[in-house]
């Protein structure tokens, strides 16, 4: 069940601008479980990606110059002048976005999903709860996962297990998704943002979830990637899904 109430005021903290050409500097080991909501406060960008490098430590593609084409509170569109290993030069445009958290809320042999209207697709779609910090907030990936789960579904998780990190679109953005399995769930009120107007949540059996993937009701790439990571974790004994 989902409960609705107003969005809490945002906490005013300094602004944000991510690094260019990123990859994770440190990736936590999968299947790390936390059972407390109190974590050391860091900016989410402390774990943000750094430049992709060749084995000798030098970038395979060097950045000669960089300019911002467009920027707002959520994205920065950057256009870089680059030089490749063979000396040829060109340009590369890409989107800088802060990392997001995706949560798989599991209980009773199924998952809690959310459905909302996706403007770029012009349709509604089902997915696992997910999202990023507002532009003037920051914190750890675990804190973000707990916040998004509570906001979108009203659920609170006594156990949050880290599954892994996946690049959201490595050809167009430096953003990564941090995936979590949420278990030992307790219902409560949700706290939707204005952009989430019309969001619905529903528990579905696992077999129905897979059917929704096959028939096109679920088309979200992050949800499909997260389910794949979950299957691998189950196969290798990293997690047990209730």
ZADONU-412025 format. One line per 5 residues: number of its first residue (from 1); their letters; for each residue x, y, z of C-alpha. Coordinates in steps of 0.05 Angstrom, whole numbers, plus 5000, padded with zeros to 4 digits. Example, Ala and Ser with C-alpha at 12.3 -4.5 7.8 and 13.67 -1.06 7.14 Angstrom:
// ZADONU-412025
1> AS> 5246,4910,5156 | 5273,4979,5143
***
This chain:
// ZADONU-412025
1> XXXXX> 5000,5000,5000 | 5024,5070,4984 | 5010,5130,5028 | 5015,5201,5001 | 5035,5266,5034
6> XXXXX> 5072,5330,5016 | 5145,5336,4997 | 5192,5358,5054 | 5231,5423,5044 | 5300,5413,5013
11> XXXXX> 5363,5422,5054 | 5406,5478,5027 | 5477,5454,5012 | 5530,5476,4961 | 5518,5464,4887
16> XXXXX> 5546,5407,4846 | 5587,5396,4784 | 5614,5327,4767 | 5681,5309,4737 | 5690,5296,4663
21> XXXXX> 5702,5226,4634 | 5688,5186,4697 | 5690,5115,4723 | 5685,5090,4795 | 5749,5101,4834
26> XXXXX> 5727,5050,4885 | 5671,4999,4876 | 5645,4968,4941 | 5641,4892,4943 | 5572,4866,4921
31> XXXXX> 5522,4839,4972 | 5544,4886,5027 | 5487,4890,5077 | 5470,4948,5122 | 5418,4948,5178
36> XXXXX> 5422,5020,5201 | 5401,5086,5171 | 5459,5123,5204 | 5519,5127,5157 | 5579,5173,5151
41> XXXXX> 5560,5234,5112 | 5598,5244,5047 | 5580,5275,4981 | 5555,5226,4930 | 5610,5250,4884
46> XXXXX> 5664,5222,4929 | 5648,5155,4897 | 5636,5185,4828 | 5673,5158,4768 | 5743,5180,4747
51> XXXXX> 5775,5179,4678 | 5777,5114,4639 | 5850,5096,4631 | 5894,5049,4591 | 5935,4995,4627
56> XXXXX> 5995,5042,4630 | 5954,5094,4667 | 5947,5143,4609 | 5877,5159,4582 | 5863,5126,4515
61> XXXXX> 5828,5189,4493 | 5857,5255,4518 | 5814,5317,4532 | 5843,5379,4499 | 5788,5427,4518
66> XXXXX> 5718,5427,4546 | 5657,5472,4542 | 5587,5470,4572 | 5532,5472,4520 | 5474,5470,4570
71> XXXXX> 5466,5462,4645 | 5410,5461,4696 | 5399,5432,4765 | 5399,5360,4739 | 5444,5353,4678
76> XXXXX> 5504,5385,4644 | 5513,5376,4569 | 5587,5381,4555 | 5625,5384,4488 | 5698,5364,4491
81> XXXXX> 5755,5371,4442 | 5792,5304,4443 | 5854,5270,4416 | 5858,5195,4404 | 5918,5149,4411
86> XXXXX> 5934,5153,4337 | 5937,5229,4340 | 5870,5242,4306 | 5826,5294,4337 | 5752,5305,4343
91> XXXXX> 5695,5324,4390 | 5654,5285,4439 | 5589,5310,4469 | 5560,5276,4531 | 5515,5287,4590
96> XXXXX> 5541,5294,4661 | 5492,5269,4714 | 5500,5251,4786 | 5495,5177,4803 | 5428,5148,4823
101> XXXXX> 5404,5092,4868 | 5356,5037,4847 | 5322,4993,4899 | 5292,4924,4892 | 5241,4919,4949
106> XXXXX> 5229,4844,4957 | 5182,4805,5002 | 5134,4746,5000 | 5162,4720,4934 | 5152,4785,4895
111> XXXXX> 5173,4857,4886 | 5144,4926,4899 | 5143,4965,4833 | 5125,5037,4816 | 5090,5063,4754
116> XXXXX> 5094,5134,4729 | 5090,5174,4665 | 5157,5180,4629 | 5156,5243,4587 | 5212,5226,4538
121> XXXXX> 5176,5161,4521 | 5107,5191,4520 | 5079,5133,4561 | 5072,5105,4631 | 5118,5049,4652
126> XXXXX> 5134,5003,4710 | 5202,4999,4744 | 5237,4989,4809 | 5240,5052,4853 | 5299,5095,4834
131> XXXXX> 5325,5166,4834 | 5380,5215,4852 | 5391,5269,4904 | 5359,5337,4891 | 5412,5386,4865
136> XXXXX> 5421,5418,4934 | 5426,5353,4974 | 5480,5300,4979 | 5497,5237,5018 | 5519,5165,5012
141> XXXXX> 5490,5115,4962 | 5458,5077,5020 | 5424,5140,5046 | 5399,5157,4976 | 5370,5086,4967
146> XXXXX> 5333,5091,5033 | 5307,5160,5017 | 5281,5140,4948 | 5249,5077,4974 | 5211,5115,5028
151> XXXXX> 5192,5173,4983 | 5164,5131,4926 | 5133,5071,4962 | 5129,5090,5036 | 5169,5028,5052
156> XXXXX> 5227,5027,5102 | 5279,4971,5098 | 5312,4942,5160 | 5362,4908,5114 | 5393,4941,5052
161> XXXXX> 5441,4897,5012 | 5487,4929,4960 | 5486,4890,4894 | 5533,4930,4850 | 5543,4990,4804
166> XXXXX> 5526,4994,4730 | 5540,5049,4679 | 5473,5080,4658 | 5492,5095,4586 | 5567,5092,4575
171> XXXXX> 5564,5123,4506 | 5524,5185,4526 | 5533,5198,4601 | 5581,5189,4659 | 5524,5169,4706
176> XXXXX> 5525,5104,4745 | 5467,5067,4780 | 5479,5039,4849 | 5435,4977,4859 | 5407,4953,4926
181> XXXXX> 5363,4897,4950 | 5315,4920,5005 | 5285,4868,5052 | 5251,4865,5120 | 5204,4919,5097
186> XXXXX> 5157,4961,5139 | 5101,5003,5107 | 5093,5077,5120 | 5074,5142,5086 | 5106,5161,5019
191> XXXXX> 5132,5231,5004 | 5127,5244,4929 | 5162,5301,4894 | 5123,5346,4846 | 5155,5310,4786
196> XXXXX> 5126,5244,4811 | 5053,5266,4806 | 5011,5206,4789 | 5061,5154,4812 | 5030,5088,4833
201> XXXXX> 5061,5030,4870 | 5041,4957,4870 | 5068,4890,4895 | 5073,4836,4842 | 5094,4763,4846
206> XXXXX> 5162,4748,4816 | 5131,4708,4759 | 5087,4767,4741 | 5147,4813,4742 | 5181,4770,4689
211> XXXXX> 5117,4768,4649 | 5114,4844,4650 | 5184,4846,4621 | 5165,4798,4565 | 5101,4834,4546
216> XXXXX> 5132,4904,4547 | 5100,4933,4609 | 5170,4940,4637 | 5219,4972,4589 | 5265,5009,4637
221> XXXXX> 5337,4989,4624 | 5359,5001,4696 | 5305,4955,4723 | 5325,4900,4675 | 5399,4910,4692
226> XXXXX> 5383,4908,4766 | 5344,4843,4759 | 5403,4812,4721 | 5451,4833,4777 | 5403,4803,4827
231> XXXXX> 5399,4737,4789 | 5475,4733,4787 | 5479,4748,4862 | 5429,4692,4876 | 5465,4643,4830
236> XXXXX> 5532,4655,4865 | 5503,4653,4935 | 5510,4727,4950 | 5438,4740,4971 | 5373,4706,4990
241> XX> 5310,4738,4964 | 5249,4730,5008
***
